[in-house]
Each structure stands twice: as C-alpha cells, then as structure tokens.
C-alpha cells in the first residue's frame, strides 16, 4: 500500500481529536451517529482490513526496535462497543506483543494504594502494545457519579469540587511522565447515543447468545445518563493534552467505530515510525558465517537459498 494511502487512513481519526484546552460539551459537540469520510459498511470493512495489516507491520517493527511502547485507553458508557473494538482491531496482531487489561471494581489490595497504582502495574514494556479496557479515568467518572461508593479514604474526606480537578492534574502529570519515557498514549472515547444504548440493551434481553452480557446494574447506570455526559465532558475538557489527546469516536455504527479506533492506533504508530534495528558489523559477520554453514549442509540438487522463493 502506498504511503499516501497509509497516511490517509491514519488521519481519518484526526477529525475526532479533542484540541487541548477546549471546553467540551459532549452531547452538543460530537455526533455519535457520524460516518463522514467513509462510503458505507462494506467500504469501512475493507479499510479496516487495510489498517489492521499496516498496524501489524508496524507492530513488528515496534517489537524489534524496543524503543517505544503504546498504551491504548478505551472508555465508553455501557454497551459502547469496547470489547468488539478490541477484538476486531487487534485481530491481526502478534499476541506476544499485545496485552489487554480490564479494570473493574478495585480489590481490597488496590484500595490500599493510591488511585493510579493498579494502572501503573499494567503498563506496557518497550516494544509492546497494551490496551486498557476502562482505565484510570474510571476514577473521575464512576466515583464522580456515585460519590457514595467512594473507597478512596483520602477522597472520601475531601469531597469538595476541587477533588476532581486535582485528580485531572495528577492524571495529566502521570501521562506526561509516561510520554517523556516513550510511552505513546492513545486515548479513545467511544461515543454512544442514548437511543443506541437502549437498542443494544434490548438485544441483550432478546437474543440468547447475548443473555450473558445482560446486567441489571447496566440498566440502573442508564438512569444516570445525564450525569455521565457531564462527567465525560469535564474529563475531555481537562485531560486532552498535547502529549495525550483524546479522540471521541462516533460509536452508534460499530463498523465505523472500529475503523476510527484502528485509525487512531495507526496514526500513533506512523508518528513513532519504528524501524528494524541495523545489525552491527560483528553480528553481521556471524550471520554470514552461519548462512554459509547452512548452505553447505544443503542436500545435493536442492537450492541453497530457500527463503526468497517461499
């Protein structure tokens, strides 16, 4: 694929990037049903396939170079499509270089540490891609909508409005530290409409193969829809930074959301531009000597150089 086509795919998500310093009103500023720039589901699937191939190619270079790491953060309201996006976008990658971590209600051990501790423990090593299915942003979303459930005693003692701005600052500082240490952060909010969520919940009720996804807690959380929109808007306004900007991906159409996720990840890898390491002179001499030895072991009549013809 041409570099021009690759860069076009990588820049599809640019229209959803939240400019640092912008005050966001999520329901007003972003359309969850938007599908601009794509000619329909079939075209989107072809483009997704191309994007996955390009991501896989650059993942191989990322793993070989061992200089940078990529952290993908996926946030969404319930039924937003995080699991499906992970399954489809990561389908063509080498599983040895990818890890996915889901963060649910913190354990007693996790509660006993600072609120970023459990996320710090799951960061990617150099050369790896790690996906957070929910993330440190739960600490300014769920606990903000449900302050009565706060387990962090330090926050429980200080429920003034300033506590959330303090956490925004602490998250920004932590992400700046990670970026300075060559961890590229790709933050994605899958933006779902209330009506599409209702439809997806009904499918969970009606289809036997989706019954396992049903949770009465999800229905209870839906009653707090407006509170979550305010919390998401505030999060986007305060934590979209030059070193870790947010992308608000329209998610009413799964095929479009998955392409948007792939585009943002591809963009990060294009910017990193990992390269295969150049073999040093000593190692090259050893390689050539090993190759000569293997050639000498070839059965008579068999080509000595099997790799290029395969």
C-alpha positions in Angstrom: 0.0 0.0 0.0 1.3 3.5 -0.8 2.5 5.8 1.9 -0.2 8.3 0.8 -3.0 5.7 1.4 -1.5 4.8 4.7 -1.4 8.4 5.9 -4.9 8.9 4.7 -6.1 6.0 6.8 -4.0 7.2 9.8 -5.5 10.7 9.6 -9.2 9.6 9.5 -9.4 9.9 13.2 -7.9 13.5 13.3 -11.5 14.9 12.9 -12.3 13.4 16.3 -9.2 14.7 18.2 -10.1 17.0 21.1 -8.0 20.1 20.9 -6.1 20.7 24.2 -7.7 23.5 26.2 -11.1 23.1 24.5 -14.2 23.2 26.7 -16.2 20.2 25.6 -20.0 19.7 25.8 -20.1 16.0 24.6 -23.8 15.8 23.6 -23.6 19.1 21.7 -20.1 18.9 20.1 -19.9 15.3 18.9 -22.5 13.3 16.8 -22.4 9.6 17.8 -24.0 8.6 14.5 -21.5 10.4 12.3 -20.0 8.3 9.5 -18.3 11.0 7.4 -15.4 10.2 5.1 -16.5 6.5 4.7 -18.8 5.2 1.9 -20.6 2.7 3.9 -20.2 -0.6 5.9 -18.6 -2.6 3.1 -16.0 0.1 2.4 -15.3 0.6 6.1 -14.6 -3.1 6.5 -12.1 -3.1 3.6 -10.4 0.0 5.1 -10.3 -1.7 8.5 -8.6 -4.7 6.9 -6.0 -2.5 5.3 -5.5 -0.6 8.6 -5.0 -3.8 10.6 -2.4 -5.0 8.1 -0.5 -1.7 8.4 -0.7 -1.8 12.2 0.6 -5.4 12.2 3.5 -4.4 10.1 4.4 -1.5 12.3 3.9 -3.6 15.4 6.6 -6.0 14.2 9.0 -3.1 13.8 8.0 -1.7 17.3 8.8 -5.1 18.9 12.1 -5.3 17.0 13.2 -1.8 17.8 12.4 -2.0 21.6 12.4 1.8 22.0 8.8 2.8 22.4 5.6 1.4 23.9 2.0 2.1 23.1 -0.8 2.4 25.6 -4.4 2.4 24.2 -7.0 3.6 26.6 -10.7 2.7 25.8 -13.5 4.4 27.6 -17.2 4.2 26.9 -20.6 4.1 28.6 -22.1 0.6 29.0 -22.6 -1.2 25.6 -20.3 1.3 23.9 -18.5 -1.4 22.0 -15.1 -1.6 23.7 -14.8 -5.4 23.6 -15.8 -5.6 19.9 -13.3 -2.9 19.0 -10.5 -4.7 20.8 -11.4 -8.0 19.2 -11.6 -6.6 15.6 -8.7 -4.1 15.6 -6.2 -6.4 17.4 -7.2 -9.4 15.4 -4.2 -9.3 13.0 -1.5 -8.5 15.6 1.1 -10.8 17.1 -0.5 -11.7 20.5 3.0 -12.0 22.1 3.3 -8.2 21.8 -0.2 -7.2 22.9 -1.9 -7.3 26.3 -5.4 -6.3 27.3 -6.3 -5.4 30.8 -9.9 -4.8 32.1 -10.4 -2.8 35.2 -13.5 -3.4 37.3 -14.3 -2.5 40.9 -10.9 -2.3 42.8 -9.9 -5.1 45.1 -9.0 -4.6 48.8 -5.3 -4.6 47.9 -5.8 -2.0 45.2 -7.9 0.2 47.5 -5.0 0.2 49.9 -2.8 2.1 47.4 -3.0 5.4 45.6 -5.7 5.5 42.8 -3.1 5.2 40.0 -1.3 2.2 41.5 -3.2 -0.6 39.8 -2.9 1.1 36.4 0.9 1.7 36.8 1.4 -2.1 37.3 -0.1 -2.9 33.9 1.8 -0.6 31.7 3.4 -1.9 28.5 7.1 -2.7 28.2 9.1 -1.1 25.4 8.1 -2.8 22.1 4.7 -3.7 23.3 1.1 -2.5 22.8 -1.2 -2.6 25.9 -4.9 -1.9 25.8 -6.8 -0.7 28.9 -10.4 -1.6 28.7 -11.5 1.1 31.1 -8.7 2.9 32.9 -7.6 5.5 35.4 -10.4 7.6 34.1 -12.9 5.5 36.0 -11.5 7.4 39.0 -13.1 10.6 37.7 -16.2 9.1 36.1 -17.9 6.3 38.1 -16.8 7.6 41.5 -17.9 11.1 40.5 -21.4 9.9 39.5 -21.5 7.7 42.6 -19.6 9.5 45.3 -21.4 7.4 47.9 -19.4 4.4 46.7 -16.0 6.1 47.0 -13.5 3.6 48.5 -10.5 6.0 48.5 -10.5 7.4 52.0 -8.3 10.3 51.1 -11.0 11.4 48.6 -13.9 10.5 50.9 -12.5 13.0 53.4 -12.4 15.7 50.7 -15.5 15.7 48.5 -15.2 19.4 47.6 -15.5 20.1 43.8 -11.7 20.7 43.7 -11.0 17.0 44.2 -11.8 16.2 40.6 -9.6 19.0 39.2 -6.8 17.6 41.5 -7.3 14.2 40.0 -7.3 15.6 36.5 -4.0 17.3 37.2 -2.5 14.1 38.7 -3.5 12.0 35.7 -2.1 14.6 33.3 1.2 14.7 35.2 1.4 10.9 35.2 0.7 10.7 31.5 3.3 13.4 30.8 5.8 11.3 32.7 4.9 8.3 30.6 5.1 10.3 27.4 8.6 11.6 28.4 9.6 7.9 28.9 8.5 7.0 25.3 5.1 5.5 26.1 2.7 6.8 23.4 -0.8 7.1 24.8 -3.8 6.8 22.5 -7.0 7.8 24.4 -10.3 6.8 22.8 -13.8 7.6 24.0 -16.4 5.5 22.1 -19.3 8.0 22.0 -22.7 6.2 22.0 -26.2 7.8 21.9 -28.8 7.0 24.5 -31.1 5.5 21.9 -28.4 3.2 20.5 -27.6 2.0 24.0 -31.3 1.3 24.6 -31.3 -0.8 21.4 -28.2 -2.8 22.4 -29.6 -3.5 25.8 -32.8 -4.8 24.2 -30.7 -7.2 22.1 -29.1 -8.4 25.2 -32.5 -9.2 26.6 -33.9 -10.8 23.4 -31.0 -12.8 21.9 -30.0 -16.0 23.8 -26.4 -15.6 22.7 -26.3 -12.2 24.3 -28.0 -13.0 27.6 -24.7 -13.5 29.3 -23.9 -9.8 28.7 -27.0 -8.6 30.5 -26.6 -7.0 33.8 -29.3 -5.3 35.9 -26.6 -2.9 37.1 -26.3 -1.6 33.5 -29.9 -0.6 33.5 -29.5 1.2 36.8 -26.5 3.1 35.5 -28.5 4.2 32.5 -30.7 6.2 34.8 -27.6 8.4 35.4 -27.1 9.1 31.7 -27.1 12.9 32.0 -24.6 12.8 35.0 -22.2 10.7 32.9 -22.4 13.1 30.0 -21.4 15.9 32.3 -18.6 13.8 33.8 -17.3 12.8 30.3 -17.4 16.4 29.1 -15.4 17.6 32.1 -12.9 14.7 31.7 -12.4 15.6 28.0 -12.0 19.3 28.8 -9.4 18.8 31.4 -7.3 15.9 30.2 -6.9 16.2 26.5 -3.3 17.3 26.4 -0.6 17.8 23.7 1.1 14.6 24.9 -2.0 12.6 25.3 -5.0 14.0 23.4 -8.5 12.4 23.5 -10.3 11.1 20.4 -14.1 11.0 20.6 -15.0 8.2 18.2 -18.7 8.0 17.0 -19.9 4.6 18.1 -23.5 4.2 17.0 -22.3 2.3 14.0 -19.8 -0.4 15.1 -18.2 -0.7 11.7 -17.3 3.0 11.8 -16.2 3.0 15.4 -13.8 0.1 14.8 -12.3 1.9 11.8 -11.9 5.0 13.9 -10.1 3.1 16.7 -7.8 1.5 14.1 -7.1 4.9 12.5 -6.0 6.4 15.8 -3.7 3.5 16.7 -2.2 3.5 13.2 -1.6 7.3 13.5 0.3 6.8 16.7 2.5 4.1 15.1 3.1 6.2 12.0 4.3 9.0 14.2 6.6 6.7 16.2 7.8 5.3 12.9 9.7 2.3 14.4 12.4 0.7 12.3 14.1 -2.7 12.2 17.5 -2.4 14.0 20.6 -2.3 11.8 22.8 -5.3 12.6 26.2 -4.4 13.9 29.3 -5.5 11.9 30.3 -8.3 14.3 26.8 -9.7 14.3 26.6 -9.5 10.5 29.8 -11.5 10.2 28.4 -14.2 12.5 25.2 -14.1 10.4 27.0 -14.6 7.2 29.1 -17.4 8.6 26.0 -19.2 9.9 24.4 -18.8 6.5 27.4 -20.3 4.7 27.4 -23.2 7.1 23.7 -23.8 6.4 24.3 -23.6 2.7 27.0 -26.2 2.9 24.5 -28.6 4.6 22.0 -28.5 1.7 21.3 -31.8 0.0 22.7 -32.1 -3.5 20.3 -30.7 -6.1 18.4 -28.6 -3.5 18.5 -24.8 -3.9 20.9 -23.3 -1.3 18.7 -20.2 -0.7 15.2 -21.4 0.2 13.8 -18.3 1.9 13.3 -15.8 -1.1 11.4 -18.3 -3.1 8.9 -19.2 -0.4 
